[in-house]
Amino acid sequence: MRPNADPPRPTDAELEILTVLWSRGPSTVREVHEGIARRKPAQYTTVLKLLQIMAEKGLVQRDERQRAHVYRASRPREWTQQQLAGDLLRRAFGGSAAGLVLGALSARPASPEELAEIRRMLDEYEKGGEKC
């Protein structure tokens, strides 16, 4: 991968690893494996191989200064979520933000608190504060 190039869209398994890294911060393979194994069965060697592939793709960065290599996400959670949402918006909703939002709300109804937060973010967005 070229330096400064955006990493590719993560697979579901890679996204699961990134979620652990975002919540824990820089972690060893063992720590990532333990984080995943709390939710579902996972093989240590599979997690190790995925982290190695993710490092090659630029999704994670590996610190090799210690005996146990430490991995961290290359991009923050928010950046990756924006990339995934943008990709889904283009591929599945023809670029329609309204279609994406309605599709999300139809898939799982939002709580009154979530709807209030969505309204607040839309109001902020309309005022020019794109960072909600």
Kinemage of the C-alpha trace (Angstrom):
@kinemage 1
@onewidth
@group {chain A} dominant
@subgroup {mainchain}
@vectorlist {calphas} color= white
{ca met a 1} P 0.000 0.000 0.000
{ca arg a 2} L 1.260 3.500 -0.791
{ca pro a 3} L 2.071 5.767 2.145
{ca asn a 4} L -0.814 8.126 2.999
{ca ala a 5} L -3.250 6.094 0.866
{ca asp a 6} L -6.595 5.345 2.432
{ca pro a 7} L -6.837 1.747 3.624
{ca pro a 8} L -9.422 -0.477 1.906
{ca arg a 9} L -12.889 -1.102 3.321
{ca pro a 10} L -12.546 -3.694 6.129
{ca thr a 11} L -14.259 -7.069 5.912
{ca asp a 12} L -16.685 -8.085 8.671
{ca ala a 13} L -13.941 -10.049 10.479
{ca glu a 14} L -11.519 -7.123 10.170
{ca leu a 15} L -14.164 -4.721 11.446
{ca glu a 16} L -14.619 -6.937 14.500
{ca ile a 17} L -10.889 -6.685 15.227
{ca leu a 18} L -10.932 -2.919 14.671
{ca thr a 19} L -13.824 -2.619 17.131
{ca val a 20} L -11.694 -4.313 19.802
{ca leu a 21} L -8.738 -2.033 19.025
{ca trp a 22} L -10.910 1.093 19.130
{ca ser a 23} L -12.339 0.136 22.519
{ca arg a 24} L -9.099 -1.175 24.100
{ca gly a 25} L -6.516 0.958 22.366
{ca pro a 26} L -3.177 -0.520 21.228
{ca ser a 27} L -3.253 -4.260 21.989
{ca thr a 28} L -1.328 -7.485 21.544
{ca val a 29} L -2.735 -10.362 19.500
{ca arg a 30} L -3.637 -12.132 22.740
{ca glu a 31} L -5.602 -9.131 23.999
{ca val a 32} L -7.469 -8.801 20.692
{ca his a 33} L -8.199 -12.531 20.728
{ca glu a 34} L -9.552 -12.312 24.287
{ca gly a 35} L -11.775 -9.375 23.316
{ca ile a 36} L -13.287 -11.308 20.423
{ca ala a 37} L -13.515 -14.605 22.336
{ca arg a 38} L -15.726 -12.929 24.965
{ca arg a 39} L -18.396 -12.514 22.278
{ca lys a 40} L -17.889 -15.597 20.115
{ca pro a 41} L -15.519 -18.524 19.619
{ca ala a 42} L -12.314 -17.487 17.856
{ca gln a 43} L -8.987 -19.161 17.164
{ca tyr a 44} L -5.847 -17.300 18.257
{ca thr a 45} L -4.072 -18.195 15.008
{ca thr a 46} L -6.963 -16.790 12.945
{ca val a 47} L -6.811 -13.479 14.818
{ca leu a 48} L -3.025 -13.390 14.357
{ca lys a 49} L -3.287 -14.041 10.604
{ca leu a 50} L -6.026 -11.426 10.194
{ca leu a 51} L -3.932 -8.826 12.041
{ca gln a 52} L -0.964 -9.603 9.788
{ca ile a 53} L -3.127 -9.178 6.679
{ca met a 54} L -4.649 -5.993 8.103
{ca ala a 55} L -1.149 -4.588 8.676
{ca glu a 56} L -0.270 -5.292 5.029
{ca lys a 57} L -3.473 -3.542 3.915
{ca gly a 58} L -2.808 -0.548 6.154
{ca leu a 59} L -5.872 -1.084 8.372
{ca val a 60} L -3.682 -1.471 11.468
{ca gln a 61} L -0.169 -0.473 12.415
{ca arg a 62} L 2.172 -2.892 14.166
{ca asp a 63} L 4.717 -1.879 16.789
{ca glu a 64} L 7.470 -4.494 16.714
{ca arg a 65} L 9.659 -2.969 19.444
{ca gln a 66} L 8.448 -5.437 22.085
{ca arg a 67} L 8.510 -9.225 21.999
{ca ala a 68} L 4.712 -9.301 21.707
{ca his a 69} L 3.816 -7.059 18.794
{ca val a 70} L 1.285 -4.355 19.589
{ca tyr a 71} L -1.355 -3.422 17.026
{ca arg a 72} L -3.414 -0.259 16.759
{ca ala a 73} L -6.057 0.891 14.309
{ca ser a 74} L -4.623 3.091 11.561
{ca arg a 75} L -7.734 5.257 11.416
{ca pro a 76} L -10.189 6.376 14.109
{ca arg a 77} L -13.573 4.684 14.419
{ca glu a 78} L -15.398 7.777 13.105
{ca trp a 79} L -13.325 7.874 9.910
{ca thr a 80} L -14.001 4.198 9.190
{ca gln a 81} L -17.717 4.601 9.939
{ca gln a 82} L -17.911 7.518 7.502
{ca gln a 83} L -16.173 5.477 4.808
{ca leu a 84} L -18.499 2.499 5.345
{ca ala a 85} L -21.607 4.697 5.407
{ca gly a 86} L -20.504 6.507 2.245
{ca asp a 87} L -19.860 3.210 0.480
{ca leu a 88} L -23.254 1.835 1.539
{ca leu a 89} L -24.923 5.104 0.518
{ca arg a 90} L -23.472 4.847 -3.003
{ca arg a 91} L -23.862 1.094 -3.531
{ca ala a 92} L -27.232 0.362 -1.940
{ca phe a 93} L -29.110 3.663 -1.858
{ca gly a 94} L -28.044 5.357 -5.078
{ca gly a 95} L -26.543 8.246 -3.149
{ca ser a 96} L -29.796 9.053 -1.310
{ca ala a 97} L -29.068 10.043 2.286
{ca ala a 98} L -32.829 9.988 3.016
{ca gly a 99} L -33.034 6.428 1.681
{ca leu a 100} L -30.134 5.373 3.883
{ca val a 101} L -31.688 6.891 7.015
{ca leu a 102} L -35.130 5.423 6.280
{ca gly a 103} L -33.555 2.046 5.558
{ca ala a 104} L -31.691 2.134 8.871
{ca leu a 105} L -34.795 3.159 10.817
{ca ser a 106} L -36.874 0.476 9.082
{ca ala a 107} L -34.335 -2.213 9.932
{ca arg a 108} L -34.378 -1.402 13.637
{ca pro a 109} L -36.717 1.199 15.054
{ca ala a 110} L -34.953 3.901 17.032
{ca ser a 111} L -35.763 4.657 20.655
{ca pro a 112} L -37.246 8.069 21.499
{ca glu a 113} L -33.816 9.060 22.837
{ca glu a 114} L -32.086 8.050 19.599
{ca leu a 115} L -34.664 9.959 17.522
{ca ala a 116} L -34.089 13.064 19.661
{ca glu a 117} L -30.329 12.699 19.131
{ca ile a 118} L -30.837 12.307 15.363
{ca arg a 119} L -32.972 15.483 15.322
{ca arg a 120} L -30.296 17.343 17.295
{ca met a 121} L -27.561 16.205 14.902
{ca leu a 122} L -29.648 17.206 11.865
{ca asp a 123} L -30.248 20.655 13.359
{ca glu a 124} L -26.524 21.039 14.015
{ca tyr a 125} L -25.688 19.829 10.522
{ca glu a 126} L -28.081 22.350 8.961
{ca lys a 127} L -26.408 25.167 10.912
{ca gly a 128} L -23.121 24.278 9.222
{ca gly a 129} L -21.617 22.152 11.983
{ca glu a 130} L -20.911 19.079 9.866
{ca lys a 131} L -19.173 17.369 12.808
{ca cys a 132} L -22.060 16.045 14.873
